[in-house]
Amino acid sequence: CSGMRISGRTPLFKKDVGNGSLLMINVVGLILSVYAYHVNVSKQAEPDYRAFCDLSPTMSCSRVLTSP
């Protein structure tokens, strides 16, 4: 069996996904989470802080990352 089937549908997931792929996805998610935390803390400490991903006033990731 290459995946879990429900009522003869296509598999929900494949068991043959390499551990390297899952590890890479987890590492990227962890890095993005740490960067989001860094932006949030830096923006609170210094309101004029400009994150690397702030491209313009209308395209601001720090605005999104610090929104409630």
Predicted model as a PDB file, atoms N, CA, C, CB and O in Angstrom, pLDDT in the B-factor column:
MODEL        1                                                                  
ATOM      1  N   CYS A   1       0.845  -1.181   0.000  1.00 52.00           N  
ATOM      2  CA  CYS A   1       0.000   0.000   0.000  1.00 52.00           C  
ATOM      3  C   CYS A   1       0.889   1.242   0.000  1.00 52.00           C  
ATOM      4  CB  CYS A   1      -0.961  -0.001   1.224  1.00 52.00           C  
ATOM      5  O   CYS A   1       1.720   1.400   0.895  1.00 52.00           O  
ATOM      6  N   SER A   2       0.731   2.126  -0.986  1.00 54.00           N  
ATOM      7  CA  SER A   2       1.584   3.304  -1.063  1.00 54.00           C  
ATOM      8  C   SER A   2       0.975   4.521  -0.401  1.00 54.00           C  
ATOM      9  CB  SER A   2       1.889   3.617  -2.488  1.00 54.00           C  
ATOM     10  O   SER A   2       1.592   5.586  -0.425  1.00 54.00           O  
ATOM     11  N   GLY A   3      -0.177   4.420   0.174  1.00 54.00           N  
ATOM     12  CA  GLY A   3      -0.803   5.549   0.851  1.00 54.00           C  
ATOM     13  C   GLY A   3      -2.123   5.133   1.454  1.00 54.00           C  
ATOM     14  O   GLY A   3      -2.588   4.012   1.248  1.00 54.00           O  
ATOM     15  N   MET A   4      -2.707   6.017   2.180  1.00 56.00           N  
ATOM     16  CA  MET A   4      -3.985   5.724   2.823  1.00 56.00           C  
ATOM     17  C   MET A   4      -5.106   6.036   1.841  1.00 56.00           C  
ATOM     18  CB  MET A   4      -4.155   6.540   4.142  1.00 56.00           C  
ATOM     19  O   MET A   4      -5.150   7.126   1.270  1.00 56.00           O  
ATOM     20  N   ARG A   5      -6.001   5.093   1.645  1.00 54.00           N  
ATOM     21  CA  ARG A   5      -7.110   5.313   0.728  1.00 54.00           C  
ATOM     22  C   ARG A   5      -8.412   5.368   1.509  1.00 54.00           C  
ATOM     23  CB  ARG A   5      -7.166   4.207  -0.345  1.00 54.00           C  
ATOM     24  O   ARG A   5      -8.642   4.604   2.446  1.00 54.00           O  
ATOM     25  N   ILE A   6      -9.248   6.293   1.091  1.00 56.00           N  
ATOM     26  CA  ILE A   6     -10.579   6.414   1.680  1.00 56.00           C  
ATOM     27  C   ILE A   6     -11.583   6.223   0.560  1.00 56.00           C  
ATOM     28  CB  ILE A   6     -10.778   7.799   2.402  1.00 56.00           C  
ATOM     29  O   ILE A   6     -11.614   7.000  -0.394  1.00 56.00           O  
ATOM     30  N   SER A   7     -12.384   5.218   0.671  1.00 60.00           N  
ATOM     31  CA  SER A   7     -13.455   4.928  -0.292  1.00 60.00           C  
ATOM     32  C   SER A   7     -12.947   4.856  -1.727  1.00 60.00           C  
ATOM     33  CB  SER A   7     -14.540   5.983  -0.194  1.00 60.00           C  
ATOM     34  O   SER A   7     -13.629   5.332  -2.635  1.00 60.00           O  
ATOM     35  N   GLY A   8     -11.782   4.283  -1.958  1.00 63.00           N  
ATOM     36  CA  GLY A   8     -11.271   4.115  -3.309  1.00 63.00           C  
ATOM     37  C   GLY A   8     -10.752   5.388  -3.960  1.00 63.00           C  
ATOM     38  O   GLY A   8     -10.469   5.390  -5.158  1.00 63.00           O  
ATOM     39  N   ARG A   9     -10.622   6.452  -3.212  1.00 67.00           N  
ATOM     40  CA  ARG A   9     -10.102   7.715  -3.769  1.00 67.00           C  
ATOM     41  C   ARG A   9      -8.582   7.653  -3.876  1.00 67.00           C  
ATOM     42  CB  ARG A   9     -10.529   8.926  -2.889  1.00 67.00           C  
ATOM     43  O   ARG A   9      -7.952   6.670  -3.487  1.00 67.00           O  
ATOM     44  N   THR A  10      -8.018   8.714  -4.406  1.00 66.00           N  
ATOM     45  CA  THR A  10      -6.563   8.789  -4.507  1.00 66.00           C  
ATOM     46  C   THR A  10      -5.963   8.910  -3.108  1.00 66.00           C  
ATOM     47  CB  THR A  10      -6.130   9.987  -5.397  1.00 66.00           C  
ATOM     48  O   THR A  10      -6.649   9.336  -2.178  1.00 66.00           O  
ATOM     49  N   PRO A  11      -4.698   8.544  -2.950  1.00 64.00           N  
ATOM     50  CA  PRO A  11      -4.076   8.574  -1.622  1.00 64.00           C  
ATOM     51  C   PRO A  11      -4.042   9.986  -1.034  1.00 64.00           C  
ATOM     52  CB  PRO A  11      -2.659   8.016  -1.696  1.00 64.00           C  
ATOM     53  O   PRO A  11      -3.852  10.969  -1.750  1.00 64.00           O  
ATOM     54  N   LEU A  12      -4.230  10.061   0.279  1.00 61.00           N  
ATOM     55  CA  LEU A  12      -4.123  11.342   0.976  1.00 61.00           C  
ATOM     56  C   LEU A  12      -2.668  11.755   1.119  1.00 61.00           C  
ATOM     57  CB  LEU A  12      -4.787  11.264   2.354  1.00 61.00           C  
ATOM     58  O   LEU A  12      -2.350  12.944   1.102  1.00 61.00           O  
ATOM     59  N   PHE A  13      -1.806  10.794   1.256  1.00 61.00           N  
ATOM     60  CA  PHE A  13      -0.380  11.058   1.366  1.00 61.00           C  
ATOM     61  C   PHE A  13       0.370   9.839   0.860  1.00 61.00           C  
ATOM     62  CB  PHE A  13       0.025  11.399   2.830  1.00 61.00           C  
ATOM     63  O   PHE A  13      -0.173   8.736   0.792  1.00 61.00           O  
ATOM     64  N   LYS A  14       1.609  10.059   0.512  1.00 60.00           N  
ATOM     65  CA  LYS A  14       2.435   8.951   0.048  1.00 60.00           C  
ATOM     66  C   LYS A  14       3.459   8.627   1.115  1.00 60.00           C  
ATOM     67  CB  LYS A  14       3.126   9.287  -1.298  1.00 60.00           C  
ATOM     68  O   LYS A  14       4.057   9.522   1.712  1.00 60.00           O  
ATOM     69  N   LYS A  15       3.655   7.347   1.347  1.00 61.00           N  
ATOM     70  CA  LYS A  15       4.652   6.926   2.319  1.00 61.00           C  
ATOM     71  C   LYS A  15       6.058   6.993   1.741  1.00 61.00           C  
ATOM     72  CB  LYS A  15       4.354   5.519   2.800  1.00 61.00           C  
ATOM     73  O   LYS A  15       7.034   6.971   2.492  1.00 61.00           O  
ATOM     74  N   ASP A  16       6.177   7.075   0.422  1.00 60.00           N  
ATOM     75  CA  ASP A  16       7.488   7.041  -0.192  1.00 60.00           C  
ATOM     76  C   ASP A  16       8.137   8.409  -0.332  1.00 60.00           C  
ATOM     77  CB  ASP A  16       7.390   6.407  -1.524  1.00 60.00           C  
ATOM     78  O   ASP A  16       9.125   8.541  -1.054  1.00 60.00           O  
ATOM     79  N   VAL A  17       7.612   9.433   0.338  1.00 60.00           N  
ATOM     80  CA  VAL A  17       8.256  10.740   0.346  1.00 60.00           C  
ATOM     81  C   VAL A  17       9.545  10.600   1.125  1.00 60.00           C  
ATOM     82  CB  VAL A  17       7.331  11.845   0.965  1.00 60.00           C  
ATOM     83  O   VAL A  17       9.549  10.081   2.241  1.00 60.00           O  
ATOM     84  N   GLY A  18      10.640  11.059   0.543  1.00 67.00           N  
ATOM     85  CA  GLY A  18      11.933  10.898   1.185  1.00 67.00           C  
ATOM     86  C   GLY A  18      12.053  11.685   2.476  1.00 67.00           C  
ATOM     87  O   GLY A  18      11.484  12.768   2.614  1.00 67.00           O  
ATOM     88  N   ASN A  19      12.798  11.129   3.418  1.00 72.00           N  
ATOM     89  CA  ASN A  19      13.026  11.825   4.680  1.00 72.00           C  
ATOM     90  C   ASN A  19      13.773  13.129   4.464  1.00 72.00           C  
ATOM     91  CB  ASN A  19      13.798  10.938   5.643  1.00 72.00           C  
ATOM     92  O   ASN A  19      13.591  14.078   5.227  1.00 72.00           O  
ATOM     93  N   GLY A  20      14.604  13.192   3.445  1.00 79.00           N  
ATOM     94  CA  GLY A  20      15.340  14.423   3.144  1.00 79.00           C  
ATOM     95  C   GLY A  20      14.405  15.560   2.766  1.00 79.00           C  
ATOM     96  O   GLY A  20      14.639  16.706   3.149  1.00 79.00           O  
ATOM     97  N   SER A  21      13.349  15.258   2.019  1.00 83.00           N  
ATOM     98  CA  SER A  21      12.380  16.279   1.623  1.00 83.00           C  
ATOM     99  C   SER A  21      11.625  16.812   2.836  1.00 83.00           C  
ATOM    100  CB  SER A  21      11.393  15.711   0.595  1.00 83.00           C  
ATOM    101  O   SER A  21      11.430  18.020   2.971  1.00 83.00           O  
ATOM    102  N   LEU A  22      11.209  15.920   3.703  1.00 85.00           N  
ATOM    103  CA  LEU A  22      10.496  16.335   4.905  1.00 85.00           C  
ATOM    104  C   LEU A  22      11.393  17.140   5.822  1.00 85.00           C  
ATOM    105  CB  LEU A  22       9.948  15.125   5.642  1.00 85.00           C  
ATOM    106  O   LEU A  22      10.952  18.123   6.418  1.00 85.00           O  
ATOM    107  N   LEU A  23      12.628  16.742   5.941  1.00 87.00           N  
ATOM    108  CA  LEU A  23      13.578  17.469   6.766  1.00 87.00           C  
ATOM    109  C   LEU A  23      13.788  18.874   6.215  1.00 87.00           C  
ATOM    110  CB  LEU A  23      14.913  16.716   6.844  1.00 87.00           C  
ATOM    111  O   LEU A  23      13.830  19.843   6.973  1.00 87.00           O  
ATOM    112  N   MET A  24      13.919  18.982   4.900  1.00 91.00           N  
ATOM    113  CA  MET A  24      14.138  20.293   4.271  1.00 91.00           C  
ATOM    114  C   MET A  24      12.933  21.209   4.503  1.00 91.00           C  
ATOM    115  CB  MET A  24      14.400  20.130   2.752  1.00 91.00           C  
ATOM    116  O   MET A  24      13.108  22.391   4.800  1.00 91.00           O  
ATOM    117  N   ILE A  25      11.734  20.687   4.373  1.00 92.00           N  
ATOM    118  CA  ILE A  25      10.528  21.485   4.611  1.00 92.00           C  
ATOM    119  C   ILE A  25      10.478  21.945   6.063  1.00 92.00           C  
ATOM    120  CB  ILE A  25       9.259  20.676   4.261  1.00 92.00           C  
ATOM    121  O   ILE A  25      10.135  23.095   6.338  1.00 92.00           O  
ATOM    122  N   ASN A  26      10.816  21.063   6.987  1.00 92.00           N  
ATOM    123  CA  ASN A  26      10.831  21.426   8.402  1.00 92.00           C  
ATOM    124  C   ASN A  26      11.870  22.490   8.712  1.00 92.00           C  
ATOM    125  CB  ASN A  26      11.089  20.203   9.248  1.00 92.00           C  
ATOM    126  O   ASN A  26      11.597  23.418   9.473  1.00 92.00           O  
ATOM    127  N   VAL A  27      13.051  22.370   8.135  1.00 94.00           N  
ATOM    128  CA  VAL A  27      14.117  23.349   8.368  1.00 94.00           C  
ATOM    129  C   VAL A  27      13.717  24.709   7.807  1.00 94.00           C  
ATOM    130  CB  VAL A  27      15.442  22.877   7.730  1.00 94.00           C  
ATOM    131  O   VAL A  27      13.920  25.728   8.466  1.00 94.00           O  
ATOM    132  N   VAL A  28      13.157  24.740   6.613  1.00 95.00           N  
ATOM    133  CA  VAL A  28      12.711  26.008   6.020  1.00 95.00           C  
ATOM    134  C   VAL A  28      11.617  26.638   6.878  1.00 95.00           C  
ATOM    135  CB  VAL A  28      12.198  25.788   4.574  1.00 95.00           C  
ATOM    136  O   VAL A  28      11.630  27.848   7.103  1.00 95.00           O  
ATOM    137  N   GLY A  29      10.681  25.838   7.355  1.00 96.00           N  
ATOM    138  CA  GLY A  29       9.626  26.360   8.225  1.00 96.00           C  
ATOM    139  C   GLY A  29      10.182  26.916   9.520  1.00 96.00           C  
ATOM    140  O   GLY A  29       9.726  27.956   9.994  1.00 96.00           O  
ATOM    141  N   LEU A  30      11.163  26.234  10.099  1.00 97.00           N  
ATOM    142  CA  LEU A  30      11.789  26.709  11.324  1.00 97.00           C  
ATOM    143  C   LEU A  30      12.522  28.026  11.095  1.00 97.00           C  
ATOM    144  CB  LEU A  30      12.752  25.660  11.866  1.00 97.00           C  
ATOM    145  O   LEU A  30      12.421  28.938  11.915  1.00 97.00           O  
ATOM    146  N   ILE A  31      13.251  28.133  10.003  1.00 96.00           N  
ATOM    147  CA  ILE A  31      13.976  29.368   9.679  1.00 96.00           C  
ATOM    148  C   ILE A  31      12.998  30.524   9.481  1.00 96.00           C  
ATOM    149  CB  ILE A  31      14.840  29.176   8.410  1.00 96.00           C  
ATOM    150  O   ILE A  31      13.233  31.625   9.980  1.00 96.00           O  
ATOM    151  N   LEU A  32      11.916  30.287   8.763  1.00 93.00           N  
ATOM    152  CA  LEU A  32      10.926  31.346   8.555  1.00 93.00           C  
ATOM    153  C   LEU A  32      10.254  31.765   9.868  1.00 93.00           C  
ATOM    154  CB  LEU A  32       9.865  30.883   7.554  1.00 93.00           C  
ATOM    155  O   LEU A  32       9.972  32.945  10.074  1.00 93.00           O  
ATOM    156  N   SER A  33      10.006  30.822  10.730  1.00 95.00           N  
ATOM    157  CA  SER A  33       9.403  31.133  12.028  1.00 95.00           C  
ATOM    158  C   SER A  33      10.339  31.971  12.889  1.00 95.00           C  
ATOM    159  CB  SER A  33       9.032  29.846  12.763  1.00 95.00           C  
ATOM    160  O   SER A  33       9.909  32.932  13.527  1.00 95.00           O  
ATOM    161  N   VAL A  34      11.614  31.606  12.906  1.00 95.00           N  
ATOM    162  CA  VAL A  34      12.598  32.368  13.683  1.00 95.00           C  
ATOM    163  C   VAL A  34      12.740  33.778  13.107  1.00 95.00           C  
ATOM    164  CB  VAL A  34      13.975  31.643  13.690  1.00 95.00           C  
ATOM    165  O   VAL A  34      12.854  34.741  13.865  1.00 95.00           O  
ATOM    166  N   TYR A  35      12.735  33.913  11.785  1.00 93.00           N  
ATOM    167  CA  TYR A  35      12.832  35.241  11.166  1.00 93.00           C  
ATOM    168  C   TYR A  35      11.596  36.082  11.481  1.00 93.00           C  
ATOM    169  CB  TYR A  35      13.007  35.112   9.640  1.00 93.00           C  
ATOM    170  O   TYR A  35      11.714  37.277  11.754  1.00 93.00           O  
ATOM    171  N   ALA A  36      10.421  35.472  11.446  1.00 92.00           N  
ATOM    172  CA  ALA A  36       9.190  36.200  11.787  1.00 92.00           C  
ATOM    173  C   ALA A  36       9.237  36.686  13.232  1.00 92.00           C  
ATOM    174  CB  ALA A  36       7.948  35.304  11.568  1.00 92.00           C  
ATOM    175  O   ALA A  36       8.833  37.810  13.526  1.00 92.00           O  
ATOM    176  N   TYR A  37       9.732  35.838  14.132  1.00 93.00           N  
ATOM    177  CA  TYR A  37       9.878  36.230  15.535  1.00 93.00           C  
ATOM    178  C   TYR A  37      10.868  37.385  15.663  1.00 93.00           C  
ATOM    179  CB  TYR A  37      10.341  35.029  16.391  1.00 93.00           C  
ATOM    180  O   TYR A  37      10.618  38.339  16.400  1.00 93.00           O  
ATOM    181  N   HIS A  38      11.990  37.303  14.950  1.00 94.00           N  
ATOM    182  CA  HIS A  38      13.006  38.364  14.968  1.00 94.00           C  
ATOM    183  C   HIS A  38      12.425  39.697  14.489  1.00 94.00           C  
ATOM    184  CB  HIS A  38      14.207  37.970  14.089  1.00 94.00           C  
ATOM    185  O   HIS A  38      12.665  40.736  15.104  1.00 94.00           O  
ATOM    186  N   VAL A  39      11.671  39.666  13.406  1.00 92.00           N  
ATOM    187  CA  VAL A  39      11.055  40.882  12.880  1.00 92.00           C  
ATOM    188  C   VAL A  39      10.078  41.459  13.896  1.00 92.00           C  
ATOM    189  CB  VAL A  39      10.337  40.595  11.547  1.00 92.00           C  
ATOM    190  O   VAL A  39      10.059  42.670  14.116  1.00 92.00           O  
ATOM    191  N   ASN A  40       9.273  40.612  14.512  1.00 92.00           N  
ATOM    192  CA  ASN A  40       8.289  41.064  15.494  1.00 92.00           C  
ATOM    193  C   ASN A  40       8.968  41.725  16.690  1.00 92.00           C  
ATOM    194  CB  ASN A  40       7.426  39.889  15.963  1.00 92.00           C  
ATOM    195  O   ASN A  40       8.564  42.811  17.106  1.00 92.00           O  
ATOM    196  N   VAL A  41       9.988  41.088  17.243  1.00 93.00           N  
ATOM    197  CA  VAL A  41      10.701  41.633  18.403  1.00 93.00           C  
ATOM    198  C   VAL A  41      11.433  42.927  18.027  1.00 93.00           C  
ATOM    199  CB  VAL A  41      11.704  40.593  18.961  1.00 93.00           C  
ATOM    200  O   VAL A  41      11.397  43.899  18.781  1.00 93.00           O  
ATOM    201  N   SER A  42      12.086  42.942  16.883  1.00 93.00           N  
ATOM    202  CA  SER A  42      12.825  44.130  16.444  1.00 93.00           C  
ATOM    203  C   SER A  42      11.895  45.311  16.196  1.00 93.00           C  
ATOM    204  CB  SER A  42      13.618  43.822  15.175  1.00 93.00           C  
ATOM    205  O   SER A  42      12.225  46.448  16.534  1.00 93.00           O  
ATOM    206  N   LYS A  43      10.742  45.045  15.611  1.00 90.00           N  
ATOM    207  CA  LYS A  43       9.768  46.108  15.331  1.00 90.00           C  
ATOM    208  C   LYS A  43       9.204  46.688  16.626  1.00 90.00           C  
ATOM    209  CB  LYS A  43       8.623  45.571  14.453  1.00 90.00           C  
ATOM    210  O   LYS A  43       8.945  47.889  16.702  1.00 90.00           O  
ATOM    211  N   GLN A  44       9.010  45.844  17.650  1.00 90.00           N  
ATOM    212  CA  GLN A  44       8.522  46.343  18.933  1.00 90.00           C  
ATOM    213  C   GLN A  44       9.589  47.180  19.642  1.00 90.00           C  
ATOM    214  CB  GLN A  44       8.089  45.174  19.827  1.00 90.00           C  
ATOM    215  O   GLN A  44       9.268  48.187  20.273  1.00 90.00           O  
ATOM    216  N   ALA A  45      10.837  46.772  19.542  1.00 94.00           N  
ATOM    217  CA  ALA A  45      11.923  47.498  20.198  1.00 94.00           C  
ATOM    218  C   ALA A  45      12.239  48.803  19.488  1.00 94.00           C  
ATOM    219  CB  ALA A  45      13.170  46.633  20.262  1.00 94.00           C  
ATOM    220  O   ALA A  45      12.562  49.803  20.129  1.00 94.00           O  
ATOM    221  N   GLU A  46      12.145  48.795  18.172  1.00 93.00           N  
ATOM    222  CA  GLU A  46      12.467  49.976  17.374  1.00 93.00           C  
ATOM    223  C   GLU A  46      11.412  50.126  16.278  1.00 93.00           C  
ATOM    224  CB  GLU A  46      13.904  49.868  16.758  1.00 93.00           C  
ATOM    225  O   GLU A  46      11.476  49.430  15.265  1.00 93.00           O  
ATOM    226  N   PRO A  47      10.444  51.025  16.466  1.00 87.00           N  
ATOM    227  CA  PRO A  47       9.346  51.161  15.493  1.00 87.00           C  
ATOM    228  C   PRO A  47       9.799  51.495  14.062  1.00 87.00           C  
ATOM    229  CB  PRO A  47       8.401  52.231  15.965  1.00 87.00           C  
ATOM    230  O   PRO A  47       9.073  51.218  13.107  1.00 87.00           O  
ATOM    231  N   ASP A  48      10.989  52.084  13.910  1.00 89.00           N  
ATOM    232  CA  ASP A  48      11.491  52.420  12.575  1.00 89.00           C  
ATOM    233  C   ASP A  48      12.268  51.277  11.931  1.00 89.00           C  
ATOM    234  CB  ASP A  48      12.372  53.645  12.652  1.00 89.00           C  
ATOM    235  O   ASP A  48      12.837  51.449  10.853  1.00 89.00           O  
ATOM    236  N   TYR A  49      12.297  50.118  12.574  1.00 89.00           N  
ATOM    237  CA  TYR A  49      13.019  48.968  12.038  1.00 89.00           C  
ATOM    238  C   TYR A  49      12.446  48.582  10.680  1.00 89.00           C  
ATOM    239  CB  TYR A  49      12.949  47.773  13.013  1.00 89.00           C  
ATOM    240  O   TYR A  49      11.231  48.499  10.503  1.00 89.00           O  
ATOM    241  N   ARG A  50      13.341  48.349   9.727  1.00 89.00           N  
ATOM    242  CA  ARG A  50      12.914  47.945   8.388  1.00 89.00           C  
ATOM    243  C   ARG A  50      13.460  46.551   8.106  1.00 89.00           C  
ATOM    244  CB  ARG A  50      13.398  48.966   7.304  1.00 89.00           C  
ATOM    245  O   ARG A  50      14.671  46.342   8.040  1.00 89.00           O  
ATOM    246  N   ALA A  51      12.558  45.619   7.943  1.00 90.00           N  
ATOM    247  CA  ALA A  51      12.947  44.231   7.685  1.00 90.00           C  
ATOM    248  C   ALA A  51      13.463  44.078   6.261  1.00 90.00           C  
ATOM    249  CB  ALA A  51      11.761  43.281   7.925  1.00 90.00           C  
ATOM    250  O   ALA A  51      13.164  44.888   5.384  1.00 90.00           O  
ATOM    251  N   PHE A  52      14.232  43.037   6.054  1.00 89.00           N  
ATOM    252  CA  PHE A  52      14.797  42.736   4.742  1.00 89.00           C  
ATOM    253  C   PHE A  52      13.699  42.532   3.692  1.00 89.00           C  
ATOM    254  CB  PHE A  52      15.685  41.490   4.823  1.00 89.00           C  
ATOM    255  O   PHE A  52      13.886  42.854   2.519  1.00 89.00           O  
ATOM    256  N   CYS A  53      12.566  41.999   4.120  1.00 87.00           N  
ATOM    257  CA  CYS A  53      11.494  41.683   3.182  1.00 87.00           C  
ATOM    258  C   CYS A  53      10.516  42.842   2.961  1.00 87.00           C  
ATOM    259  CB  CYS A  53      10.740  40.480   3.672  1.00 87.00           C  
ATOM    260  O   CYS A  53       9.517  42.677   2.262  1.00 87.00           O  
ATOM    261  N   ASP A  54      10.794  44.009   3.550  1.00 89.00           N  
ATOM    262  CA  ASP A  54       9.965  45.199   3.294  1.00 89.00           C  
ATOM    263  C   ASP A  54      10.409  45.834   1.975  1.00 89.00           C  
ATOM    264  CB  ASP A  54      10.075  46.233   4.476  1.00 89.00           C  
ATOM    265  O   ASP A  54      11.438  46.507   1.915  1.00 89.00           O  
ATOM    266  N   LEU A  55       9.634  45.616   0.940  1.00 90.00           N  
ATOM    267  CA  LEU A  55      10.015  46.114  -0.379  1.00 90.00           C  
ATOM    268  C   LEU A  55       9.570  47.552  -0.611  1.00 90.00           C  
ATOM    269  CB  LEU A  55       9.435  45.226  -1.450  1.00 90.00           C  
ATOM    270  O   LEU A  55      10.266  48.323  -1.272  1.00 90.00           O  
ATOM    271  N   SER A  56       8.418  47.909  -0.072  1.00 89.00           N  
ATOM    272  CA  SER A  56       7.880  49.265  -0.204  1.00 89.00           C  
ATOM    273  C   SER A  56       6.835  49.446   0.902  1.00 89.00           C  
ATOM    274  CB  SER A  56       7.252  49.510  -1.646  1.00 89.00           C  
ATOM    275  O   SER A  56       6.498  48.485   1.594  1.00 89.00           O  
ATOM    276  N   PRO A  57       6.326  50.662   1.072  1.00 84.00           N  
ATOM    277  CA  PRO A  57       5.292  50.856   2.099  1.00 84.00           C  
ATOM    278  C   PRO A  57       4.037  50.008   1.862  1.00 84.00           C  
ATOM    279  CB  PRO A  57       4.904  52.318   2.158  1.00 84.00           C  
ATOM    280  O   PRO A  57       3.353  49.637   2.816  1.00 84.00           O  
ATOM    281  N   THR A  58       3.736  49.705   0.614  1.00 87.00           N  
ATOM    282  CA  THR A  58       2.556  48.888   0.326  1.00 87.00           C  
ATOM    283  C   THR A  58       2.857  47.396   0.348  1.00 87.00           C  
ATOM    284  CB  THR A  58       1.985  49.266  -1.019  1.00 87.00           C  
ATOM    285  O   THR A  58       1.941  46.589   0.506  1.00 87.00           O  
ATOM    286  N   MET A  59       4.116  47.016   0.195  1.00 89.00           N  
ATOM    287  CA  MET A  59       4.526  45.603   0.237  1.00 89.00           C  
ATOM    288  C   MET A  59       5.469  45.425   1.423  1.00 89.00           C  
ATOM    289  CB  MET A  59       5.222  45.157  -1.114  1.00 89.00           C  
ATOM    290  O   MET A  59       6.689  45.396   1.261  1.00 89.00           O  
ATOM    291  N   SER A  60       4.891  45.305   2.610  1.00 88.00           N  
ATOM    292  CA  SER A  60       5.654  45.264   3.841  1.00 88.00           C  
ATOM    293  C   SER A  60       5.356  43.969   4.600  1.00 88.00           C  
ATOM    294  CB  SER A  60       5.336  46.492   4.714  1.00 88.00           C  
ATOM    295  O   SER A  60       4.246  43.766   5.092  1.00 88.00           O  
ATOM    296  N   CYS A  61       6.364  43.101   4.686  1.00 88.00           N  
ATOM    297  CA  CYS A  61       6.143  41.861   5.448  1.00 88.00           C  
ATOM    298  C   CYS A  61       6.150  42.135   6.944  1.00 88.00           C  
ATOM    299  CB  CYS A  61       7.217  40.812   5.103  1.00 88.00           C  
ATOM    300  O   CYS A  61       5.501  41.415   7.703  1.00 88.00           O  
ATOM    301  N   SER A  62       6.878  43.170   7.387  1.00 86.00           N  
ATOM    302  CA  SER A  62       6.886  43.451   8.823  1.00 86.00           C  
ATOM    303  C   SER A  62       5.521  43.938   9.296  1.00 86.00           C  
ATOM    304  CB  SER A  62       7.959  44.491   9.157  1.00 86.00           C  
ATOM    305  O   SER A  62       5.144  43.712  10.446  1.00 86.00           O  
ATOM    306  N   ARG A  63       4.790  44.596   8.426  1.00 86.00           N  
ATOM    307  CA  ARG A  63       3.422  45.003   8.778  1.00 86.00           C  
ATOM    308  C   ARG A  63       2.541  43.766   8.976  1.00 86.00           C  
ATOM    309  CB  ARG A  63       2.822  45.926   7.676  1.00 86.00           C  
ATOM    310  O   ARG A  63       1.718  43.724   9.891  1.00 86.00           O  
ATOM    311  N   VAL A  64       2.713  42.788   8.134  1.00 87.00           N  
ATOM    312  CA  VAL A  64       1.932  41.556   8.238  1.00 87.00           C  
ATOM    313  C   VAL A  64       2.377  40.758   9.465  1.00 87.00           C  
ATOM    314  CB  VAL A  64       2.080  40.703   6.950  1.00 87.00           C  
ATOM    315  O   VAL A  64       1.536  40.252  10.207  1.00 87.00           O  
ATOM    316  N   LEU A  65       3.680  40.640   9.684  1.00 83.00           N  
ATOM    317  CA  LEU A  65       4.203  39.828  10.782  1.00 83.00           C  
ATOM    318  C   LEU A  65       3.912  40.427  12.153  1.00 83.00           C  
ATOM    319  CB  LEU A  65       5.690  39.645  10.620  1.00 83.00           C  
ATOM    320  O   LEU A  65       3.898  39.700  13.147  1.00 83.00           O  
ATOM    321  N   THR A  66       3.681  41.727  12.230  1.00 83.00           N  
ATOM    322  CA  THR A  66       3.407  42.362  13.521  1.00 83.00           C  
ATOM    323  C   THR A  66       1.935  42.700  13.704  1.00 83.00           C  
ATOM    324  CB  THR A  66       4.234  43.617  13.664  1.00 83.00           C  
ATOM    325  O   THR A  66       1.570  43.315  14.706  1.00 83.00           O  
ATOM    326  N   SER A  67       1.089  42.317  12.769  1.00 83.00           N  
ATOM    327  CA  SER A  67      -0.329  42.606  12.917  1.00 83.00           C  
ATOM    328  C   SER A  67      -0.952  41.640  13.927  1.00 83.00           C  
ATOM    329  CB  SER A  67      -1.052  42.509  11.551  1.00 83.00           C  
ATOM    330  O   SER A  67      -0.492  40.507  14.072  1.00 83.00           O  
ATOM    331  N   PRO A  68      -1.995  42.090  14.624  1.00 79.00           N  
ATOM    332  CA  PRO A  68      -2.614  41.218  15.622  1.00 79.00           C  
ATOM    333  C   PRO A  68      -3.420  40.084  15.004  1.00 79.00           C  
ATOM    334  CB  PRO A  68      -3.503  42.028  16.523  1.00 79.00           C  
ATOM    335  O   PRO A  68      -3.997  39.272  15.727  1.00 79.00           O  
TER     336      PRO A  68                                                      
ENDMDL                                                                          
END                                                                             
